């Protein structure tokens, strides 16, 4: 492999780590292995810290492929807690409101989910990396400022129920979607459509383009994987 010239590295990002943190972990070890101060590396699509799954890292000349890779379709599995909300629509923040759930059935859920297939209007989360006047929305929120984001058109191929527990009101879904779709916002909107609330308790990107989670390396296994590679050290641009 020639990381300086350009390679793709498929990482299964762990829970609780930022995408940049995973990138930095890999870059430090690749740079040391290659014997350069800093290998050029970027990632094709951010995952929230509380999400896991497919994170494609591009090194060297392959960084030119990032924009193309971000256009690829994605697949996620997600678990939603119905009947409550949080400010970030996931477990980064505490529950801030609770709602009735007695009326929610699996039949109602399946009926509601059909409204989220195709081109839909979606407002990104306030706690997101969307920019407002040059500042990240989440940075403004953490300063206590009000954030108002405009709806964007996103495309969702399918939303399928994979499990529903009427006692705990936990709903598991599989989502296939295009670029720019926020699954946290989808959870929020599903909760509202059910005349209740919802937030994410788990999220995993299981596929990005042709890359599936089974193709990915965990960060725990990455050092040994790197050690096993035959490394070329050409520095041509």
C-alpha positions as CSV (number, residue, x, y, z in Angstrom):
1,X,0.0,0.0,0.0
2,X,1.1,3.5,-0.7
3,X,-0.6,5.9,1.7
4,X,1.3,8.9,0.5
5,X,0.2,8.3,-3.1
6,X,-3.3,7.4,-2.0
7,X,-5.4,4.7,-0.4
8,X,-8.9,4.1,1.0
9,X,-9.1,2.9,4.6
10,X,-12.5,1.6,5.9
11,X,-13.0,2.2,9.6
12,X,-15.8,1.1,11.9
13,X,-15.9,4.2,14.1
14,X,-16.5,3.5,17.8
15,X,-19.1,4.9,20.0
16,X,-18.2,8.2,21.8
17,X,-15.5,9.2,19.4
18,X,-15.7,12.0,16.8
19,X,-15.0,11.3,13.2
20,X,-12.0,13.6,13.4
21,X,-10.8,11.7,16.5
22,X,-10.9,8.4,14.5
23,X,-9.1,10.1,11.6
24,X,-6.4,11.5,13.9
25,X,-5.9,8.1,15.5
26,X,-5.3,6.5,12.0
27,X,-3.2,9.4,10.7
28,X,-0.8,9.4,13.6
29,X,0.0,5.7,13.1
30,X,0.1,5.7,9.3
31,X,2.4,8.7,9.4
32,X,4.8,7.0,11.8
33,X,4.7,3.8,9.8
34,X,5.4,5.6,6.5
35,X,8.1,7.8,8.2
36,X,6.7,11.2,7.4
37,X,5.5,14.0,9.7
38,X,1.9,14.1,8.5
39,X,0.2,11.9,5.8
40,X,-2.6,13.8,4.0
41,X,-5.9,12.3,5.0
42,X,-9.6,13.1,5.1
43,X,-12.9,11.4,5.7
44,X,-15.9,11.0,3.4
45,X,-18.8,12.0,5.6
46,X,-19.0,12.8,9.3
47,X,-20.6,10.5,11.9
48,X,-21.9,11.9,15.2
49,X,-19.8,11.0,18.3
50,X,-22.7,8.7,19.5
51,X,-22.9,6.9,16.2
52,X,-20.9,4.0,15.1
53,X,-20.1,2.3,11.7
54,X,-18.7,3.0,8.3
55,X,-16.2,5.8,8.1
56,X,-14.2,6.0,4.9
57,X,-10.8,7.6,5.2
58,X,-8.9,8.8,2.1
59,X,-5.2,9.4,2.0
60,X,-2.9,11.2,-0.5
61,X,-4.4,11.7,-3.9
62,X,-7.5,9.7,-2.9
63,X,-8.7,12.7,-0.9
64,X,-9.8,14.1,-4.3
65,X,-12.5,11.3,-4.2
66,X,-14.1,12.6,-1.0
67,X,-16.8,14.7,-2.7
68,X,-17.8,11.8,-5.0
69,X,-18.0,9.4,-2.1
70,X,-20.2,11.7,-0.1
71,X,-22.8,11.5,-2.9
72,X,-23.2,7.8,-2.5
73,X,-26.2,6.3,-0.8
74,X,-26.1,5.3,2.8
75,X,-27.7,2.7,5.1
76,X,-28.2,3.1,8.8
77,X,-29.7,1.1,11.6
78,X,-31.2,3.1,14.4
79,X,-33.1,2.6,17.7
80,X,-35.6,5.3,18.8
81,X,-37.0,5.8,22.2
82,X,-40.6,6.9,21.7
83,X,-42.4,9.2,24.1
84,X,-39.6,11.6,25.0
85,X,-37.3,14.2,23.4
86,X,-33.8,15.6,24.0
87,X,-32.4,18.9,22.7
88,X,-29.9,17.1,20.5
89,X,-32.4,14.3,19.4
90,X,-30.0,11.7,20.8
91,X,-28.5,10.7,24.2
92,X,-25.9,13.5,24.2
93,X,-28.4,15.5,26.3
94,X,-30.9,14.6,29.0
95,X,-34.6,14.2,28.3
96,X,-36.3,17.6,28.2
97,X,-39.9,16.5,27.6
98,X,-42.2,13.4,27.7
99,X,-45.3,12.6,25.7
100,X,-48.2,10.1,25.7
101,X,-47.5,6.8,24.0
102,X,-50.7,4.8,24.8
103,X,-52.0,5.3,21.3
104,X,-48.9,4.1,19.5
105,X,-49.1,0.7,17.8
106,X,-46.8,-1.0,15.2
107,X,-49.6,-0.5,12.6
108,X,-49.6,3.3,13.3
109,X,-45.8,3.4,13.1
110,X,-45.7,1.6,9.7
111,X,-48.4,3.9,8.4
112,X,-46.5,7.0,9.5
113,X,-43.1,5.8,8.1
114,X,-44.5,5.9,4.5
115,X,-44.6,9.7,4.8
116,X,-40.8,9.8,5.1
117,X,-40.0,8.0,1.8
118,X,-38.9,10.0,-1.2
119,X,-37.9,13.7,-1.3
120,X,-38.8,15.3,2.0
121,X,-38.1,18.6,3.8
122,X,-35.9,18.2,6.8
123,X,-34.6,20.7,9.3
124,X,-31.1,19.8,10.5
125,X,-30.5,19.4,14.3
126,X,-29.6,22.6,16.1
127,X,-26.7,20.6,17.6
128,X,-25.0,19.9,14.2
129,X,-22.1,21.0,12.2
130,X,-24.3,23.1,9.9
131,X,-22.9,26.6,9.5
132,X,-24.7,29.9,10.3
133,X,-22.7,32.9,9.3
134,X,-19.5,31.0,9.5
135,X,-20.1,29.5,12.9
136,X,-21.1,25.9,13.5
137,X,-24.7,25.5,14.8
138,X,-23.6,23.3,17.8
139,X,-21.0,25.9,18.8
140,X,-23.7,28.6,18.9
141,X,-26.1,26.3,20.9
142,X,-23.4,25.6,23.5
143,X,-22.9,29.3,24.0
144,X,-26.6,29.5,24.8
145,X,-27.6,31.2,21.6
146,X,-30.7,30.6,19.6
147,X,-30.2,28.6,16.4
148,X,-32.7,28.6,13.5
149,X,-31.9,26.3,10.6
150,X,-33.9,26.2,7.4
151,X,-35.4,23.0,5.9
152,X,-33.4,21.2,3.3
153,X,-34.6,18.7,0.7
154,X,-33.2,15.2,1.3
155,X,-34.0,11.9,-0.3
156,X,-34.9,8.7,1.7
157,X,-35.1,5.5,-0.3
158,X,-36.7,3.4,2.5
159,X,-37.5,3.3,6.2
160,X,-38.3,-0.2,7.5
161,X,-39.3,-1.4,11.0
162,X,-36.9,-4.1,12.2
163,X,-38.2,-4.3,15.8
164,X,-40.8,-2.7,18.0
165,X,-41.3,-3.2,21.8
166,X,-44.7,-1.8,22.9
167,X,-43.7,-2.2,26.5
168,X,-40.5,-0.1,26.4
169,X,-41.6,1.9,23.4
170,X,-38.3,1.3,21.7
171,X,-38.4,1.2,17.9
172,X,-35.7,-0.1,15.6
173,X,-35.5,0.9,12.0
174,X,-33.3,0.5,8.9
175,X,-32.9,3.6,6.7
176,X,-31.5,3.9,3.2
177,X,-31.0,7.5,2.2
178,X,-29.0,10.0,0.3
179,X,-26.5,12.8,1.1
180,X,-27.4,15.3,3.9
181,X,-30.0,13.2,5.7
182,X,-29.9,13.5,9.5
183,X,-31.2,10.4,11.2
184,X,-31.5,12.4,14.4
185,X,-33.9,14.8,12.6
186,X,-35.7,11.8,11.2
187,X,-36.2,10.4,14.7
188,X,-37.5,13.8,15.9
189,X,-40.0,14.0,12.9
190,X,-41.2,10.4,13.4
191,X,-42.0,11.2,17.0
192,X,-43.9,14.3,16.0
193,X,-45.8,12.4,13.3
194,X,-46.8,9.9,16.0
195,X,-48.2,12.8,18.1
196,X,-45.5,12.0,20.6
197,X,-41.8,12.4,20.8
198,X,-38.7,10.4,19.9
199,X,-34.9,10.5,20.2
200,X,-32.1,8.2,19.1
201,X,-30.6,5.7,21.6
202,X,-28.4,4.0,19.0
203,X,-27.2,4.7,15.5
204,X,-24.9,2.8,13.1
205,X,-24.0,3.5,9.5
206,X,-24.0,0.0,8.1
207,X,-23.2,1.0,4.5
208,X,-21.7,3.9,2.4
209,X,-21.8,3.3,-1.3
210,X,-20.4,-0.2,-1.9
211,X,-18.6,-0.3,1.5
212,X,-20.4,-2.4,4.2
213,X,-19.6,-2.5,7.9
214,X,-18.2,-6.0,7.5
215,X,-15.5,-4.5,5.3
216,X,-14.3,-2.1,8.0
217,X,-11.6,-2.3,10.6
218,X,-12.1,-1.4,14.2
219,X,-9.6,1.0,15.8
220,X,-8.6,-1.7,18.2
221,X,-7.6,-3.9,15.3
222,X,-6.1,-1.1,13.2
223,X,-2.5,-1.2,14.6
224,X,-2.2,-4.9,13.8
225,X,-3.8,-4.5,10.4
226,X,-1.3,-1.7,9.6
227,X,1.6,-3.8,10.7
228,X,0.5,-6.5,8.3
229,X,0.5,-4.2,5.3
230,X,3.3,-4.1,2.7
231,X,4.1,-0.4,2.7
232,X,5.5,1.6,-0.2
233,X,7.0,5.0,0.6
234,X,6.8,6.9,-2.8
235,X,6.1,10.6,-2.2
236,X,5.0,11.5,-5.8
237,X,2.1,13.9,-6.1
